[in-house]
Amino acid sequence: MNENLFTSFSAPTILNQPATIPIILFPTLLILTSKHPTNNRLATIQQNLTQFTLKQMMTTHNAKGQTWSLMLMSLITFIAMTNLLGLLPYSFTPTTQLSMNLAMAIPLWAGTVVLGLRFKTKNSLAHLLPQGTPTPLIPMLVVIETISLLIQPMALAVRLTANITAGHLLMHLIGSAMLTLSTTNFSMTLLTSMLLALLTILEIAVALIQAYVFTLLISLYLYNNT
């Protein structure tokens, strides 16, 4: 186990060169592609999950919003696979880095805002001022709504970072406790290992849910602006 609790969150290096980019690109190698007329079972499951997820996210979108289908599907696949690979021992999880999550959230959020200002200018600007607002409160509410709009990408990135980081820290702490107890108390070691196994299952669910929530919120921003 690492002596420093936060060592696993530091960016890895290979021969003093940053290895973050190869790690980010690695999940793309795990996506199954079939060159045969009929798919195997794994490819069929992957295709069915893709179609189901895409249907859940894009049903309410109009034709303009559905042009983002490929981007949103790629996004949820990348985040989910990155989160799951980060649960492997001695692995690095890029989604624990706030900078990377901001790099995903800001361009996508900005794209939805630009679409709204271009195609639904009046509606987009109307969101900055709720209907029926008293005249003296108009300047303050415009500032508040503008700030809430600008905070959206930060909220997306912080939510993903906090959830993934908290799970990894908890697994690290319980694993360290299990290692310490293994030399003194066998029954407590067994109980702690069961707790760690249950937490691992929970973290697998959290990894998938957070990928879905991140992409769903981007889809919601897109829906409001198209």
Salt bridges, closest charged atoms under 4 A:
none
